[in-house]
Amino acid sequence: MTFTSQLLQYIFTGVAIGVIYGMIALGFNIIYNATGIINLAQGEFVMLGGMIMISLTKLAHLPMPLGFFISVAIVTLIGAAFERGAIHPLKNPSIITLIIITVAGSILFKGGAMFIWGKQTYTLPPFSSDKPISVFGAYLSPQILWILGIMAALVLFLVLFFTFTLTGKAMRACSVNKVAASLMGINVKLMILFSFALSAAIGAIAGIIITPVTLMNYDRGTMLAIKGFAAAVLGGLGSNVGAVIAGFIIGLMESLGAGFISSGYKDAIALFVLLVVLFLRPSGIMGTKE
């Protein structure tokens, strides 16, 4: 394999992984915009999406399209139930209290997944052909095309949702000023519920589409959450466009670093990026200074 084809191979891998980090960052942003908190259970929504999809398609033998929508629906309900049970009953909680609750939720989801599925690593067949496509000596998995296509559709959906729907506009209003939104008749508590449900759905989609490429097990969500959070911070917390761009940046850095330096540093790259951004530009590349 020539240097050019090798570089192209790493770029393909980085783009695929970067899309997932961007999607996880989008989930962080949706809840952050509505509540001002960092949902550290976001990675577990990703893990649950992949694990439930595996159970429905490989154990219950449901068709993959049906299993996809049912898996997303189940994780969406889990996210909504988490908000109703752990966030909604609290009266004027501090941000730190809410973040600690999401940490507890992460531990609970991970423990439940280990109890249900065990510690084994599971696979999921690709959505279409598993025959790689040759591009200038590098090989592109058809699943990567599915990942890119679903990400593009999801971003388009979010743009249309937040721009043209009343619910999306209400959620944007809550992100700007909750008190003013409440005075205008917006049910802020309901918007927070919608934000958790939508964030869980995005996490589930990310988990489903990445599982055929990277496999899935019960504790995969924690590291994915860290990398997704790094992308959210790099892009600027609250900026969806920044989240997508930052996801690609971290994915490419991770892939190129693992290929040309050492795979042992792969997981450390996102943490390094996170620390550098927090030190040099806490607002991120597209965030606003507060």
N, C-alpha and C positions, 0 to 999 in steps of 0.2 A: 504494500500500500504506500503510495507516494505521500509526501508531506501535505500536498493540497487536498487529496482525498481524505487523509487523516484529519486535517483541520475541519473539513466539511462535515465529517462524521461527528466530531465533537460539537459542532455548531447545531446539527440536527438534534442531538441529544439535549444540548443546553436549551434549545428553543422549547422542546417538549416539556422538560422539567420546569422551565421558566413560566410557561403557561399555567401550570398547576400552582406555582407559588403566587402568581398574579391572581388566580381565582381565590385562593385562600386569603390573600390580602384584601380582596374585594369584600369577603365576608367580615373581616375585621372592621373595614371602613363603614359598612352598613350599620353595624351595631354601635360603633364609635360615634357616628353622626347622630344617631337617635338618642343615645344615652350618655355619651362621653366616657364610656368604660371600654377597656380592652377585654374581649371575651377570650380568655385563655383556654376555653373548652372548644374553640373553633377546630382545632386539629382532630378532635374526637369525632366531630361531625363528618370529617373526611373519611376517617377510619370506619365509622359505622356505615357510610354509604357503600364503601367497597365490600365490607363483610356481609352486609345484608344482601347486596347484589349477588355475591357468591352463593349464599344460602338459597336464594330464590331460583337461580338459574342452574346451579350444579346439583343441589339437593332436591328442590321442589320441581326441577325440570321445566320451569316456565320459559317461554320464549324471551330472548334478550330484550327486545323493545318493551315488552310488558314488565319484565323484571326491573328494567331501568326506571320506569315511571313509578312503579310501586315502591321501589327502594327510596327514591327521592321523596315520595309522599310520606313514608314512614319516618325518615330522618327529619323531615319538616315538622311533623307532629311531635317528635321527640324534642326538637328545638323549642317549639311553642309550649310544650308541657314544662320544659325546664324554666322558661321565663315565667309562666303562670305559677309554678310551685316555689321557685327560689327567689325571683326578682320582684314580681308583682306585689306580694303581701307586705313588703317592707315599706315603711313610711319615712321618707326623706333620708335614705341611707347615704353614707359617704361613698366617694368613688373607690376608696381603698376597700371598704366592706364589700362592694359589688365585685371588685376584681378577685378578692379572696373567695367569694362564692363561686365564681367561674372556675377557679383553681380546684375547688372542692368538686364541682361538677365534672371537671376533666378526670379527676381521680375516680369518681363514681362510674363514669362511662367506661373508662379503661378497665376497671375491675369487673364490671358487668360483662364486657366483651371477652375478657379472659375466662370468666365462668362459663359463658355460652359456647365460645369457639375454641377455647384452650390456647396454648402457646404456639400452635403450628402456624406455618406460613402458607397461605392459600394462593392459588392461581386463578385466573379468569381468562377465558379465551378471547382473542381480539374480536372486535365488532364485525370485521369482514375478513378478508384474506390475510394470512400470516406470512405470505411471500413478500420479502422485502423488495423495494423498488431501487434500482441502481441509478445513482445520479453522480456522474463524473467520478466514478470509482468508489463513492461512498454509498451506504445502503440506508434507505429511509423506510421505516416501518409504516404500513398503511394506518396503524393505530395512531401515529403521530398526526396524520392528516385529519383523523377523527377528532383528536384533541384540539387542533387548531380551529377546525370548523365549529365545534361546539363552543369554544371560547369566543369566537367571533359572534356567534348567534347570541350568546349570553350577554356580551357587552352591548350589542345592539338592543337586546331586550331591556337591559337596565337603563340605557339612554332614553328609550321610548317611555319606559315606566315612570322614571323620575321627571320627565319633561312634559308628558301629555296626560297622565292619569291623575285623578284627584288624590288618590292614596299616596302616590309618589310625591306629589307636590306637598301634601301634608307632612310626609316624612322629612322632606327637605326643610320645611318651615320649622319643624321640631329641632332639626340640627342647627338652625340659626339661632332660635330663641324659643325655648320651651314655654316660658311664661306668656310671651306674646302670642304664640300659637294656641295656647290654652284659652286666652282671652278672645281669640277669634273663633272659638267653638270647636277646635280640633281636640279630639280625645287623645292626649299624649300617651296615656297608658296603653291604648290600643295600638298606637304607632310603634311603641316599643315592642309589643307582641309581634307585630308584622315584621319588624327588623330582625328579631331572633328567628322567626320562621323562614324569612327569605335568606338569611345568612346560613342557616342550617341546610336549606335546599341547595345553595351554591356549593357548600362544603361537600354535600352528598354527591353532586354531579362531578366535582373534582375527584373524589375518591373512586367513583365508578370508572371514569375514563382513564385514570392513571394505573389502576390495578392490572390490566393486561400487560403493562410495560414494566412495572416495578414490583409486582406482587403486593400482598397485604397481610398484616397480622395485627394483633390486639394493641400493641404498643407503638404502632407506626405513627399515630396521630401527633405525639408530642414533638418529634423532630420536625414534622411538616408544619406544625403550628409555629415553631420558632422561626423557620425559614419564611413562612408566610408573613409573620409579624415583621421580620427584617425587611421584606419587600414593602410592607405597608409604611414602615418608618422611612425607608429610603425614598419611596414615592411621595411621602407627605401624608400623614394620617388624615383621612377624610377625602383624599383625592383619588377618585377611581381611575382616572387616566394615569396618574402617577403610579398607582399600584400595578397596573398592567405593564408599564414601561420598566418599573423596578423589578418585577418578576422576571422579565426577559434578561435584564442585566445580571441579576444574581444567578439565574439558571446558566447563562453563558459563562460567567466567571467560575462557577462550580464545575461545569463540564470541562472547560479548558484547563483549569487548575488541576483537576483529577487526571487529565490526559497527559499534560506536559510536565507537571511537577510530581504529584503523588496522590493516589486515591485516598490515602490516609488523611489528607487535609480537606477532603470534600465537604464534610459537615462543618468544619471550622470556618470555611470561607464566609458563609452567611452570618455567623456570629462576628467575624472580623468586620464585615461590612456594617453590621448593626452598630458596633462600637465606634467605628470611624464616623458614621453619620451622626450619632448622638453627641460626639465630641465636637465635630466641625460644623455641622449644619443640622441641628435637631428638627428643623421644620421640613426637612427632606427636599427633594429636587423640585417638587411642585406644590409643596405645602405653604401655608401662610404663617408668618411669625405671630406668636401670641405673647 
